[in-house]
Every structure is written in C-alpha cells, then in structure tokens.
C-alpha cells in the first residue's frame, strides 16, 4: 500500500492511497460527502476486502475534501477527479475496473461509468440514484446556512479526521452533482450491471432507498438492489454485511487472473 498524489484534470492535487493487485482488475473507492478516502475506517475495511480477492484498490480524497486541494465543492471537479483516478489505472495497465461509490461517490460513479469502457461493474452504497436537485440548498443545512446559500456566500461545514482540513465548503455558485437531468437519463445511460445497497434505518436512507425503488427497472440487466436491515446511511454498524455483499458481487463478475503484475511502479 502506497500513498501518492494524483493530478486531477482541473489541475488539483488529489491525495490517494494505492494497493497493487495480482491481475488486471482494480477497484476505485469513491467516498461520500463530508468524508475522505478512509471514510472513518469503513473504506479501510473495504479496501482490505477487495485486496484480499486480488484486485488492486485505489482510493482518493475528492477535490475540496480530506487532504486533497480545492477550496469549494464543485460537481464538475468531482467528476474530473474520478476520471483522473481511472486514467491512472489505465496507465498502470488495469483493463477491468470496478467503481464502488458511497453516497456522493455513488452519484459520481453513475455519471463517470458510461464514459469509461474499462468499467465492468459498480457497487453503489447509500446510493444517489435520482437526479435533478437544481438550485435547492443541501438538505442538511441549518436555517442560517440556507440564508447564506441564497446570498451566494460560502457555507463551511465542519469535518473531523483530516490532518489538513477543518471544514468542507459549499457555495450556490458551484454546480451541485445531479443539478440537471432525470433519473431515467441517469440510469439508462449506465451500460454495465450495478449492485445498489441501501439501509432501512434513518429518514435520509429511507428516502434514498425509495428513490432507487422507483427507478430500479431502469438499471441495466443483471443489476441488483439489496436492503440491509438495520443499516443506516453510512453503514457504520453494518460493515460486515456490506463487505460480504460487495465482495460476493465483485467475485461473481470479475475473476482475478493471476497472470501479470501491474501497478508496481505506482
């Protein structure tokens, strides 16, 4: 496992952690909002589980999060960040790529995958399978923060666990992920099967699960939607169940062929 710095297409430096695999397959972990590439230890767990199957694992902090550069969260830059990570894997020779996105990361994965022919499947947890949030403020903002949002002021949201960042900043002038389009456009653009995992606990996760249920018929053939009883949006208390589901899905669709060693120079 090696820490490295990637360069996003917009020029931002991205803090990343890479573990080489034993074949030509790799998993990219895309974290959620107010999180980072460790996700409070949850992505450490998933990275270990995927690595144990023989897949390379690349995880990074999105622009504006964690130890990466960037000042304000910007959906266009989030997409460019994910493309930069996949470009890195392309350069290392990983020809079969898997996207695992949590919450915000799931929305990024859904929008990037149709443009990346080497992506063979997705795992989407706490998934944002809808679209079209428009100019509405983030739903978790306080009344004071909503007022600042409508004044086009920076809104600072505190975070913990980062060595360099005390807060994440959002601003109405920067595009939000999914600000345009429809759920049908989003899901029918996906050309590979996806595992979508939700919990059934908490207002946020229940609402997201309901959105996925309404659009499940739009997912590619072979896709699966699973609800973990008792799980919340972060899956913090359901890490064993989530890791088992995710690795079983990937194992059934991407067989590791231990014939080459790529990525050693990363």
C-alpha positions in Angstrom: 0.0 0.0 0.0 1.4 3.4 -1.1 0.3 7.0 -0.6 0.6 9.1 -3.7 -0.6 12.3 -5.2 -2.7 12.3 -8.4 -3.4 15.3 -10.5 -7.0 16.0 -11.4 -7.9 17.1 -14.9 -8.6 20.5 -13.5 -5.0 20.6 -12.0 -5.9 20.0 -8.4 -3.7 17.7 -6.4 -5.5 14.6 -5.1 -4.3 12.7 -2.0 -4.6 8.9 -2.8 -3.7 5.5 -1.5 -3.0 2.6 -3.8 -2.6 -1.1 -3.3 -1.4 -3.1 -6.3 -3.3 -6.3 -7.4 -2.3 -9.6 -8.8 -4.0 -9.3 -12.1 -5.6 -6.7 -14.5 -8.6 -5.7 -12.3 -8.8 -2.7 -9.9 -11.4 -1.2 -7.6 -11.8 2.6 -7.2 -13.4 3.7 -3.9 -15.3 6.9 -4.1 -16.2 8.4 -0.8 -19.3 10.3 0.4 -19.9 13.9 1.4 -18.0 15.3 4.5 -15.8 12.2 4.3 -12.5 11.2 2.7 -10.6 8.1 1.3 -10.7 6.4 4.7 -14.4 7.0 5.4 -13.8 6.8 9.1 -12.2 3.4 8.7 -15.0 1.9 6.6 -13.1 2.3 3.3 -10.0 0.7 5.1 -12.2 -2.3 5.7 -13.5 -2.4 2.1 -10.0 -1.9 0.6 -8.7 -4.8 2.6 -11.6 -7.0 1.5 -11.2 -6.2 -2.2 -7.4 -6.5 -2.0 -7.9 -10.0 -0.4 -9.6 -11.0 -3.6 -6.6 -10.0 -5.6 -7.9 -6.7 -7.0 -5.8 -3.5 -6.9 -7.5 -0.8 -4.9 -7.2 2.9 -5.5 -8.9 5.4 -3.2 -8.5 9.2 -3.0 -9.9 12.4 -1.5 -12.1 14.4 -3.8 -11.2 18.0 -4.5 -12.3 20.1 -1.6 -12.2 17.1 0.8 -9.7 15.4 3.0 -6.0 16.0 2.2 -6.6 17.0 -1.4 -6.5 20.5 -2.8 -9.5 22.6 -3.8 -11.4 25.2 -1.9 -15.2 24.8 -2.7 -17.1 21.6 -3.6 -17.7 21.7 -7.3 -19.5 18.8 -9.1 -17.6 19.3 -12.3 -14.4 18.9 -10.4 -15.6 15.8 -8.6 -16.2 14.1 -12.0 -12.8 15.2 -13.2 -11.2 13.7 -10.1 -12.8 10.4 -10.8 -11.7 10.4 -14.4 -8.1 11.2 -13.2 -8.2 8.1 -10.9 -9.3 5.9 -13.8 -6.8 7.5 -16.1 -4.1 6.5 -13.5 -5.3 2.9 -13.6 -5.4 2.9 -17.4 -1.7 4.0 -17.3 -0.9 1.1 -15.0 -2.5 -1.5 -17.2 -5.6 -2.3 -15.2 -8.1 -3.1 -18.0 -11.1 -4.2 -15.8 -12.2 -1.6 -13.4 -14.8 -1.6 -10.7 -16.3 1.6 -9.2 -17.5 1.4 -5.6 -19.2 4.7 -4.6 -20.7 5.7 -1.2 -23.5 8.3 -1.3 -21.9 11.3 -3.1 -19.4 8.9 -4.6 -22.2 6.7 -6.0 -23.6 9.7 -7.9 -20.1 10.4 -9.3 -19.7 6.7 -10.3 -23.1 6.7 -12.1 -22.1 9.7 -14.2 -18.5 8.6 -15.0 -19.0 4.9 -15.7 -20.8 5.4 -19.1 -17.7 7.3 -20.4 -15.2 4.6 -19.3 -15.2 1.4 -21.4 -13.0 -0.4 -18.9 -15.5 -0.1 -16.1 -17.2 -3.5 -15.8 -19.5 -3.1 -12.8 -20.4 -0.8 -10.0 -21.2 -1.2 -6.3 -23.3 1.8 -5.1 -24.0 2.1 -1.3 -26.3 4.7 0.2 -26.8 5.4 -3.4 -28.0 8.7 -5.0 -29.8 7.1 -8.0 -32.0 10.2 -8.6 -31.2 13.4 -10.4 -32.4 17.0 -10.8 -31.7 18.6 -7.5 -31.5 22.0 -9.2 -30.7 25.1 -7.1 -32.1 23.8 -3.9 -29.8 24.1 -0.8 -28.3 21.0 0.6 -31.0 19.4 2.8 -28.8 19.2 5.9 -28.1 23.0 6.1 -29.4 25.0 9.1 -31.7 27.9 8.6 -28.8 30.3 8.9 -26.8 28.3 6.4 -29.7 28.2 3.9 -29.9 32.0 4.1 -26.2 32.3 3.4 -26.6 29.8 0.5 -29.2 32.1 -1.1 -26.8 35.1 -0.7 -24.2 33.1 -2.6 -21.9 33.0 0.4 -19.5 30.2 1.3 -21.0 27.8 3.8 -18.5 26.0 5.9 -19.4 22.5 7.2 -17.0 21.1 9.9 -15.3 17.8 9.4 -13.2 15.6 11.7 -10.3 13.2 11.0 -8.4 15.3 8.4 -4.8 16.3 9.0 -5.2 19.4 6.9 -8.9 20.3 6.7 -11.2 21.6 9.4 -14.2 22.1 7.1 -15.7 21.5 3.7 -17.1 24.5 1.9 -20.1 24.6 -0.4 -21.4 27.6 -2.4 -24.5 28.1 -4.6 -22.3 29.4 -7.4 -20.6 26.0 -7.8 -22.7 23.3 -9.6 -24.2 20.5 -7.5 -24.0 16.9 -8.5 -27.1 16.0 -10.4 -28.4 19.5 -10.7 -29.8 18.7 -14.1 -31.3 15.7 -15.9 -33.7 13.0 -14.8 -33.4 9.6 -13.1 -34.3 7.9 -16.3 -31.5 9.6 -18.2 -29.0 8.8 -15.4 -29.8 5.1 -15.0 -30.4 4.2 -18.7 -27.0 5.7 -19.6 -25.4 3.0 -17.5 -24.2 0.1 -19.6 -22.9 -2.3 -17.0 -24.7 -4.1 -14.1 -24.7 -2.5 -10.7 -25.2 -3.7 -7.1 -27.2 -1.0 -5.3 -27.2 -1.3 -1.5 -29.4 0.6 0.9 -30.2 0.5 4.6 -33.7 0.8 6.0 -32.9 3.0 9.1 -33.0 6.8 9.2 -35.0 9.3 7.3 -32.2 10.1 4.8 -31.5 6.5 3.9 -35.2 5.5 3.7 -35.8 8.4 1.3 -32.8 7.4 -0.9 -34.0 3.8 -0.9 -37.4 4.8 -2.0 -35.9 6.8 -4.9 -33.9 3.7 -6.0 -37.0 1.5 -5.8 -38.9 3.8 -8.1 -36.2 3.6 -10.7 -34.9 0.1 -10.2 -36.5 -1.1 -13.5 -34.2 1.4 -15.3 -31.0 -0.3 -14.2 -29.1 -2.5 -16.7 -30.0 -6.1 -16.9 -28.3 -8.2 -14.2 -28.3 -5.4 -11.7 -29.5 -6.0 -8.1 -30.9 -3.8 -5.3 -30.4 -5.0 -1.8 -31.6 -3.5 1.5 -29.6 -4.4 4.7 -32.0 -4.5 7.7 -30.9 -2.1 10.4 -28.3 -0.3 8.3 -28.1 3.5 8.3 -26.8 5.7 5.5 -23.1 5.3 6.5 -23.4 1.5 7.1 -21.1 2.1 10.1 -22.9 -0.6 12.1 -23.3 -3.0 9.2 -19.7 -3.1 7.8 -19.6 -6.9 7.9 -22.8 -7.3 5.9 -21.8 -4.7 3.4 -18.3 -6.1 2.9 -19.8 -9.6 2.3 -22.3 -8.3 -0.2 -19.8 -6.2 -2.1 -17.1 -8.8 -2.4 -19.6 -11.5 -3.3 -20.9 -9.3 -6.1 -17.5 -8.4 -7.4 -16.2 -12.0 -7.1 -19.1 -13.3 -9.2 -18.5 -10.8 -12.0 -14.7 -10.2 -12.1 -12.5 -13.2 -11.8 -8.9 -12.3 -10.9 -6.4 -13.9 -13.3 -3.0 -14.0 -11.6 -1.0 -13.9 -14.8 0.5 -10.4 -14.6 1.7 -8.0 -12.0 0.8 -4.4 -12.9 0.9 -1.2 -10.9 4.2 -2.0 -9.1 5.6 1.4 -10.2 2.8 3.3 -8.5 
